[in-house]
Amino acid sequence: MSSSATDLAPHHSNPVATLAEGLLRIAADPSVDPARIRELYAIHREMQADQAKAAFAAALRLMQAEMQTQITAMTADLRTRLEVIDGLREELMDWEMRQDRRGAAVVNRVNQQMGWTT
């Protein structure tokens, strides 16, 4: 491979970095039209913006997936807690009914002993 072919080969897998290096080489050449440099720099900025948007979108997807995992775990925990509370509520209601029955039995017994019938 000749030295000029080596100079044209990309040095990075990142096209934005490769373009930036190329812009620096072009800008150093006094024969290049400044308007052309501005055009190339505008392309470079567009590529940077696209790369930033892609990175943001990827980070957002990761965050959303993590949030969904957390929400799922929290929902499962909440359901478990609500089941425990519901079970305790049912036990309390059963206990209250037993107390009411005992109370009613005492009242009936007192009524019978006193000769009061209902």
VMD Tcl script that builds the backbone (N, CA, C; Angstrom):
set m [mol new atoms 354]
animate dup $m
set s [atomselect $m all]
$s set {name element resname resid chain x y z} {
  {N N MET 1 A 0.849 -1.167 0.000}
  {CA C MET 1 A 0.000 0.000 0.000}
  {C C MET 1 A 0.897 1.233 0.000}
  {N N SER 2 A 0.563 2.191 -0.837}
  {CA C SER 2 A 1.383 3.398 -0.905}
  {C C SER 2 A 1.100 4.298 0.273}
  {N N SER 3 A 1.966 5.271 0.505}
  {CA C SER 3 A 1.790 6.160 1.645}
  {C C SER 3 A 0.560 7.035 1.468}
  {N N SER 4 A 0.183 7.410 0.225}
  {CA C SER 4 A -1.015 8.237 0.027}
  {C C SER 4 A -2.273 7.430 0.315}
  {N N ALA 5 A -2.279 6.139 0.004}
  {CA C ALA 5 A -3.436 5.298 0.315}
  {C C ALA 5 A -3.568 5.126 1.819}
  {N N THR 6 A -2.448 5.042 2.511}
  {CA C THR 6 A -2.475 4.929 3.964}
  {C C THR 6 A -3.036 6.194 4.585}
  {N N ASP 7 A -2.702 7.348 4.019}
  {CA C ASP 7 A -3.205 8.623 4.542}
  {C C ASP 7 A -4.716 8.724 4.406}
  {N N LEU 8 A -5.279 8.094 3.378}
  {CA C LEU 8 A -6.726 8.168 3.152}
  {C C LEU 8 A -7.501 7.160 3.986}
  {N N ALA 9 A -6.850 6.129 4.470}
  {CA C ALA 9 A -7.535 5.109 5.260}
  {C C ALA 9 A -7.963 5.696 6.592}
  {N N PRO 10 A -9.177 5.338 7.055}
  {CA C PRO 10 A -9.639 5.884 8.336}
  {C C PRO 10 A -8.783 5.378 9.488}
  {N N HIS 11 A -8.484 6.285 10.396}
  {CA C HIS 11 A -7.678 5.926 11.564}
  {C C HIS 11 A -8.559 5.538 12.746}
  {N N HIS 12 A -9.854 5.851 12.676}
  {CA C HIS 12 A -10.788 5.570 13.757}
  {C C HIS 12 A -12.021 4.886 13.194}
  {N N SER 13 A -12.692 4.142 14.031}
  {CA C SER 13 A -13.967 3.573 13.619}
  {C C SER 13 A -15.083 4.593 13.756}
  {N N ASN 14 A -14.797 5.720 14.410}
  {CA C ASN 14 A -15.769 6.787 14.613}
  {C C ASN 14 A -15.694 7.752 13.429}
  {N N PRO 15 A -16.748 7.787 12.585}
  {CA C PRO 15 A -16.683 8.649 11.406}
  {C C PRO 15 A -16.599 10.127 11.751}
  {N N VAL 16 A -17.156 10.541 12.883}
  {CA C VAL 16 A -17.088 11.949 13.280}
  {C C VAL 16 A -15.651 12.329 13.582}
  {N N ALA 17 A -14.930 11.477 14.295}
  {CA C ALA 17 A -13.523 11.755 14.603}
  {C C ALA 17 A -12.693 11.734 13.327}
  {N N THR 18 A -12.978 10.798 12.429}
  {CA C THR 18 A -12.248 10.712 11.175}
  {C C THR 18 A -12.484 11.965 10.340}
  {N N LEU 19 A -13.717 12.430 10.275}
  {CA C LEU 19 A -14.032 13.639 9.536}
  {C C LEU 19 A -13.341 14.854 10.152}
  {N N ALA 20 A -13.304 14.913 11.484}
  {CA C ALA 20 A -12.633 16.033 12.153}
  {C C ALA 20 A -11.146 16.055 11.795}
  {N N GLU 21 A -10.520 14.891 11.762}
  {CA C GLU 21 A -9.111 14.832 11.374}
  {C C GLU 21 A -8.929 15.283 9.935}
  {N N GLY 22 A -9.844 14.842 9.084}
  {CA C GLY 22 A -9.781 15.251 7.676}
  {C C GLY 22 A -9.974 16.748 7.529}
  {N N LEU 23 A -10.869 17.324 8.298}
  {CA C LEU 23 A -11.087 18.766 8.246}
  {C C LEU 23 A -9.832 19.530 8.646}
  {N N LEU 24 A -9.153 19.034 9.669}
  {CA C LEU 24 A -7.916 19.690 10.091}
  {C C LEU 24 A -6.859 19.654 8.984}
  {N N ARG 25 A -6.759 18.523 8.300}
  {CA C ARG 25 A -5.792 18.409 7.198}
  {C C ARG 25 A -6.175 19.340 6.052}
  {N N ILE 26 A -7.480 19.387 5.734}
  {CA C ILE 26 A -7.949 20.234 4.645}
  {C C ILE 26 A -7.754 21.708 4.988}
  {N N ALA 27 A -8.092 22.076 6.232}
  {CA C ALA 27 A -7.972 23.476 6.649}
  {C C ALA 27 A -6.521 23.953 6.604}
  {N N ALA 28 A -5.591 23.038 6.765}
  {CA C ALA 28 A -4.167 23.410 6.730}
  {C C ALA 28 A -3.691 23.675 5.301}
  {N N ASP 29 A -4.451 23.232 4.323}
  {CA C ASP 29 A -4.075 23.415 2.915}
  {C C ASP 29 A -4.553 24.789 2.451}
  {N N PRO 30 A -3.664 25.702 2.130}
  {CA C PRO 30 A -4.062 27.059 1.732}
  {C C PRO 30 A -4.792 27.111 0.398}
  {N N SER 31 A -4.721 26.040 -0.408}
  {CA C SER 31 A -5.383 26.064 -1.716}
  {C C SER 31 A -6.872 25.717 -1.645}
  {N N VAL 32 A -7.343 25.255 -0.469}
  {CA C VAL 32 A -8.749 24.854 -0.327}
  {C C VAL 32 A -9.603 26.094 -0.062}
  {N N ASP 33 A -10.703 26.165 -0.773}
  {CA C ASP 33 A -11.640 27.284 -0.651}
  {C C ASP 33 A -12.262 27.288 0.753}
  {N N PRO 34 A -12.268 28.433 1.449}
  {CA C PRO 34 A -12.860 28.503 2.790}
  {C C PRO 34 A -14.352 28.128 2.809}
  {N N ALA 35 A -15.064 28.404 1.741}
  {CA C ALA 35 A -16.488 28.024 1.672}
  {C C ALA 35 A -16.619 26.502 1.733}
  {N N ARG 36 A -15.710 25.813 1.058}
  {CA C ARG 36 A -15.722 24.340 1.074}
  {C C ARG 36 A -15.440 23.829 2.494}
  {N N ILE 37 A -14.539 24.483 3.198}
  {CA C ILE 37 A -14.225 24.088 4.580}
  {C C ILE 37 A -15.463 24.290 5.456}
  {N N ARG 38 A -16.159 25.409 5.248}
  {CA C ARG 38 A -17.383 25.657 6.024}
  {C C ARG 38 A -18.431 24.586 5.752}
  {N N GLU 39 A -18.576 24.202 4.487}
  {CA C GLU 39 A -19.542 23.143 4.125}
  {C C GLU 39 A -19.180 21.833 4.831}
  {N N LEU 40 A -17.903 21.498 4.772}
  {CA C LEU 40 A -17.465 20.256 5.415}
  {C C LEU 40 A -17.635 20.331 6.932}
  {N N TYR 41 A -17.381 21.501 7.496}
  {CA C TYR 41 A -17.568 21.652 8.941}
  {C C TYR 41 A -19.044 21.532 9.309}
  {N N ALA 42 A -19.938 22.043 8.473}
  {CA C ALA 42 A -21.382 21.906 8.721}
  {C C ALA 42 A -21.783 20.432 8.694}
  {N N ILE 43 A -21.219 19.695 7.756}
  {CA C ILE 43 A -21.486 18.240 7.698}
  {C C ILE 43 A -20.970 17.580 8.974}
  {N N HIS 44 A -19.788 17.997 9.398}
  {CA C HIS 44 A -19.207 17.454 10.641}
  {C C HIS 44 A -20.137 17.710 11.825}
  {N N ARG 45 A -20.649 18.923 11.945}
  {CA C ARG 45 A -21.558 19.247 13.062}
  {C C ARG 45 A -22.844 18.436 12.977}
  {N N GLU 46 A -23.367 18.243 11.771}
  {CA C GLU 46 A -24.575 17.419 11.613}
  {C C GLU 46 A -24.309 15.983 12.055}
  {N N MET 47 A -23.135 15.475 11.693}
  {CA C MET 47 A -22.786 14.110 12.103}
  {C C MET 47 A -22.638 14.023 13.613}
  {N N GLN 48 A -22.041 15.053 14.226}
  {CA C GLN 48 A -21.931 15.067 15.687}
  {C C GLN 48 A -23.315 15.083 16.330}
  {N N ALA 49 A -24.212 15.894 15.791}
  {CA C ALA 49 A -25.569 15.985 16.341}
  {C C ALA 49 A -26.294 14.651 16.194}
  {N N ASP 50 A -26.153 14.021 15.024}
  {CA C ASP 50 A -26.792 12.715 14.825}
  {C C ASP 50 A -26.237 11.679 15.799}
  {N N GLN 51 A -24.926 11.729 16.002}
  {CA C GLN 51 A -24.295 10.787 16.932}
  {C C GLN 51 A -24.786 11.043 18.361}
  {N N ALA 52 A -24.912 12.301 18.732}
  {CA C ALA 52 A -25.401 12.641 20.074}
  {C C ALA 52 A -26.851 12.202 20.251}
  {N N LYS 53 A -27.670 12.404 19.217}
  {CA C LYS 53 A -29.075 11.967 19.287}
  {C C LYS 53 A -29.161 10.453 19.443}
  {N N ALA 54 A -28.335 9.739 18.689}
  {CA C ALA 54 A -28.340 8.278 18.783}
  {C C ALA 54 A -27.897 7.819 20.170}
  {N N ALA 55 A -26.875 8.470 20.714}
  {CA C ALA 55 A -26.404 8.106 22.062}
  {C C ALA 55 A -27.480 8.405 23.099}
  {N N PHE 56 A -28.147 9.546 22.957}
  {CA C PHE 56 A -29.222 9.896 23.887}
  {C C PHE 56 A -30.358 8.890 23.802}
  {N N ALA 57 A -30.755 8.534 22.574}
  {CA C ALA 57 A -31.845 7.571 22.397}
  {C C ALA 57 A -31.489 6.217 23.010}
  {N N ALA 58 A -30.239 5.792 22.838}
  {CA C ALA 58 A -29.810 4.514 23.417}
  {C C ALA 58 A -29.841 4.583 24.944}
  {N N ALA 59 A -29.353 5.695 25.500}
  {CA C ALA 59 A -29.371 5.854 26.959}
  {C C ALA 59 A -30.796 5.912 27.478}
  {N N LEU 60 A -31.674 6.565 26.755}
  {CA C LEU 60 A -33.073 6.657 27.156}
  {C C LEU 60 A -33.729 5.280 27.151}
  {N N ARG 61 A -33.441 4.483 26.117}
  {CA C ARG 61 A -33.994 3.117 26.073}
  {C C ARG 61 A -33.517 2.286 27.256}
  {N N LEU 62 A -32.234 2.403 27.591}
  {CA C LEU 62 A -31.697 1.672 28.748}
  {C C LEU 62 A -32.374 2.119 30.039}
  {N N MET 63 A -32.536 3.438 30.190}
  {CA C MET 63 A -33.166 3.967 31.392}
  {C C MET 63 A -34.622 3.493 31.486}
  {N N GLN 64 A -35.331 3.516 30.361}
  {CA C GLN 64 A -36.727 3.080 30.366}
  {C C GLN 64 A -36.833 1.600 30.717}
  {N N ALA 65 A -35.925 0.792 30.204}
  {CA C ALA 65 A -35.933 -0.634 30.531}
  {C C ALA 65 A -35.671 -0.840 32.017}
  {N N GLU 66 A -34.711 -0.091 32.566}
  {CA C GLU 66 A -34.405 -0.204 33.995}
  {C C GLU 66 A -35.592 0.265 34.832}
  {N N MET 67 A -36.215 1.362 34.398}
  {CA C MET 67 A -37.382 1.865 35.131}
  {C C MET 67 A -38.509 0.830 35.103}
  {N N GLN 68 A -38.715 0.191 33.959}
  {CA C GLN 68 A -39.766 -0.821 33.861}
  {C C GLN 68 A -39.474 -1.984 34.797}
  {N N THR 69 A -38.204 -2.378 34.888}
  {CA C THR 69 A -37.814 -3.443 35.806}
  {C C THR 69 A -38.122 -3.039 37.246}
  {N N GLN 70 A -37.775 -1.804 37.596}
  {CA C GLN 70 A -38.029 -1.308 38.950}
  {C C GLN 70 A -39.528 -1.215 39.227}
  {N N ILE 71 A -40.286 -0.726 38.272}
  {CA C ILE 71 A -41.743 -0.603 38.453}
  {C C ILE 71 A -42.366 -1.981 38.631}
  {N N THR 72 A -41.918 -2.944 37.839}
  {CA C THR 72 A -42.439 -4.307 37.960}
  {C C THR 72 A -42.144 -4.875 39.343}
  {N N ALA 73 A -40.920 -4.676 39.819}
  {CA C ALA 73 A -40.548 -5.175 41.148}
  {C C ALA 73 A -41.359 -4.475 42.237}
  {N N MET 74 A -41.515 -3.166 42.111}
  {CA C MET 74 A -42.273 -2.416 43.117}
  {C C MET 74 A -43.740 -2.826 43.110}
  {N N THR 75 A -44.292 -3.069 41.925}
  {CA C THR 75 A -45.688 -3.491 41.819}
  {C C THR 75 A -45.884 -4.859 42.462}
  {N N ALA 76 A -44.948 -5.769 42.216}
  {CA C ALA 76 A -45.031 -7.095 42.830}
  {C C ALA 76 A -44.954 -6.982 44.344}
  {N N ASP 77 A -44.056 -6.143 44.841}
  {CA C ASP 77 A -43.922 -5.945 46.284}
  {C C ASP 77 A -45.205 -5.345 46.858}
  {N N LEU 78 A -45.763 -4.368 46.162}
  {CA C LEU 78 A -47.005 -3.755 46.626}
  {C C LEU 78 A -48.140 -4.770 46.655}
  {N N ARG 79 A -48.236 -5.598 45.628}
  {CA C ARG 79 A -49.287 -6.630 45.604}
  {C C ARG 79 A -49.128 -7.587 46.779}
  {N N THR 80 A -47.890 -7.977 47.067}
  {CA C THR 80 A -47.640 -8.874 48.192}
  {C C THR 80 A -48.076 -8.215 49.497}
  {N N ARG 81 A -47.720 -6.953 49.668}
  {CA C ARG 81 A -48.107 -6.237 50.886}
  {C C ARG 81 A -49.624 -6.106 50.998}
  {N N LEU 82 A -50.282 -5.834 49.876}
  {CA C LEU 82 A -51.742 -5.717 49.901}
  {C C LEU 82 A -52.398 -7.061 50.224}
  {N N GLU 83 A -51.822 -8.147 49.741}
  {CA C GLU 83 A -52.349 -9.475 50.077}
  {C C GLU 83 A -52.217 -9.737 51.574}
  {N N VAL 84 A -51.097 -9.345 52.163}
  {CA C VAL 84 A -50.892 -9.512 53.608}
  {C C VAL 84 A -51.916 -8.674 54.369}
  {N N ILE 85 A -52.087 -7.418 53.939}
  {CA C ILE 85 A -53.057 -6.540 54.606}
  {C C ILE 85 A -54.463 -7.106 54.475}
  {N N ASP 86 A -54.804 -7.613 53.296}
  {CA C ASP 86 A -56.128 -8.182 53.090}
  {C C ASP 86 A -56.335 -9.407 53.981}
  {N N GLY 87 A -55.292 -10.225 54.101}
  {CA C GLY 87 A -55.391 -11.395 54.986}
  {C C GLY 87 A -55.587 -10.979 56.437}
  {N N LEU 88 A -54.853 -9.956 56.877}
  {CA C LEU 88 A -55.014 -9.462 58.247}
  {C C LEU 88 A -56.409 -8.871 58.455}
  {N N ARG 89 A -56.921 -8.173 57.439}
  {CA C ARG 89 A -58.268 -7.604 57.537}
  {C C ARG 89 A -59.312 -8.708 57.693}
  {N N GLU 90 A -59.151 -9.770 56.918}
  {CA C GLU 90 A -60.089 -10.890 57.026}
  {C C GLU 90 A -60.007 -11.546 58.400}
  {N N GLU 91 A -58.785 -11.718 58.919}
  {CA C GLU 91 A -58.631 -12.293 60.256}
  {C C GLU 91 A -59.283 -11.405 61.303}
  {N N LEU 92 A -59.113 -10.107 61.173}
  {CA C LEU 92 A -59.724 -9.176 62.114}
  {C C LEU 92 A -61.251 -9.247 62.043}
  {N N MET 93 A -61.786 -9.327 60.840}
  {CA C MET 93 A -63.242 -9.420 60.691}
  {C C MET 93 A -63.764 -10.717 61.312}
  {N N ASP 94 A -63.042 -11.821 61.088}
  {CA C ASP 94 A -63.441 -13.094 61.695}
  {C C ASP 94 A -63.399 -12.991 63.221}
  {N N TRP 95 A -62.349 -12.368 63.743}
  {CA C TRP 95 A -62.227 -12.207 65.190}
  {C C TRP 95 A -63.387 -11.373 65.727}
  {N N GLU 96 A -63.725 -10.278 65.026}
  {CA C GLU 96 A -64.832 -9.433 65.469}
  {C C GLU 96 A -66.148 -10.201 65.467}
  {N N MET 97 A -66.342 -11.026 64.443}
  {CA C MET 97 A -67.582 -11.819 64.391}
  {C C MET 97 A -67.633 -12.804 65.548}
  {N N ARG 98 A -66.486 -13.423 65.877}
  {CA C ARG 98 A -66.462 -14.344 67.011}
  {C C ARG 98 A -66.777 -13.598 68.302}
  {N N GLN 99 A -66.218 -12.388 68.432}
  {CA C GLN 99 A -66.495 -11.591 69.631}
  {C C GLN 99 A -67.974 -11.236 69.703}
  {N N ASP 100 A -68.569 -10.869 68.580}
  {CA C ASP 100 A -69.991 -10.540 68.553}
  {C C ASP 100 A -70.835 -11.743 68.946}
  {N N ARG 101 A -70.443 -12.938 68.447}
  {CA C ARG 101 A -71.189 -14.148 68.798}
  {C C ARG 101 A -71.063 -14.438 70.290}
  {N N ARG 102 A -69.847 -14.263 70.816}
  {CA C ARG 102 A -69.652 -14.486 72.256}
  {C C ARG 102 A -70.478 -13.478 73.050}
  {N N GLY 103 A -70.444 -12.239 72.590}
  {CA C GLY 103 A -71.237 -11.212 73.273}
  {C C GLY 103 A -72.720 -11.538 73.232}
  {N N ALA 104 A -73.178 -11.983 72.086}
  {CA C ALA 104 A -74.596 -12.337 71.946}
  {C C ALA 104 A -74.930 -13.530 72.837}
  {N N ALA 105 A -73.997 -14.494 72.951}
  {CA C ALA 105 A -74.238 -15.661 73.805}
  {C C ALA 105 A -74.322 -15.232 75.264}
  {N N VAL 106 A -73.453 -14.305 75.688}
  {CA C VAL 106 A -73.497 -13.811 77.070}
  {C C VAL 106 A -74.815 -13.105 77.329}
  {N N VAL 107 A -75.242 -12.271 76.403}
  {CA C VAL 107 A -76.515 -11.545 76.563}
  {C C VAL 107 A -77.667 -12.537 76.654}
  {N N ASN 108 A -77.655 -13.555 75.808}
  {CA C ASN 108 A -78.723 -14.561 75.857}
  {C C ASN 108 A -78.721 -15.305 77.185}
  {N N ARG 109 A -77.543 -15.666 77.676}
  {CA C ARG 109 A -77.441 -16.376 78.941}
  {C C ARG 109 A -77.958 -15.501 80.096}
  {N N VAL 110 A -77.554 -14.227 80.105}
  {CA C VAL 110 A -78.024 -13.312 81.152}
  {C C VAL 110 A -79.540 -13.174 81.057}
  {N N ASN 111 A -80.050 -13.029 79.876}
  {CA C ASN 111 A -81.503 -12.907 79.694}
  {C C ASN 111 A -82.234 -14.135 80.220}
  {N N GLN 112 A -81.693 -15.310 79.946}
  {CA C GLN 112 A -82.328 -16.534 80.424}
  {C C GLN 112 A -82.279 -16.616 81.943}
  {N N GLN 113 A -81.110 -16.261 82.508}
  {CA C GLN 113 A -80.982 -16.358 83.959}
  {C C GLN 113 A -81.870 -15.352 84.654}
  {N N MET 114 A -82.062 -14.228 84.025}
  {CA C MET 114 A -82.910 -13.193 84.630}
  {C C MET 114 A -84.381 -13.451 84.316}
  {N N GLY 115 A -84.591 -14.398 83.432}
  {CA C GLY 115 A -85.987 -14.673 83.076}
  {C C GLY 115 A -86.504 -13.758 81.991}
  {N N TRP 116 A -85.610 -13.053 81.395}
  {CA C TRP 116 A -86.014 -12.170 80.280}
  {C C TRP 116 A -85.867 -12.959 78.995}
  {N N THR 117 A -86.833 -13.119 78.311}
  {CA C THR 117 A -86.740 -13.853 77.038}
  {C C THR 117 A -86.943 -12.858 75.909}
  {N N THR 118 A -86.271 -13.164 74.861}
  {CA C THR 118 A -86.394 -12.267 73.697}
  {C C THR 118 A -87.165 -12.915 72.603}
}
mol reanalyze $m
mol bondsrecalc $m
mol representation Tube
mol addrep $m
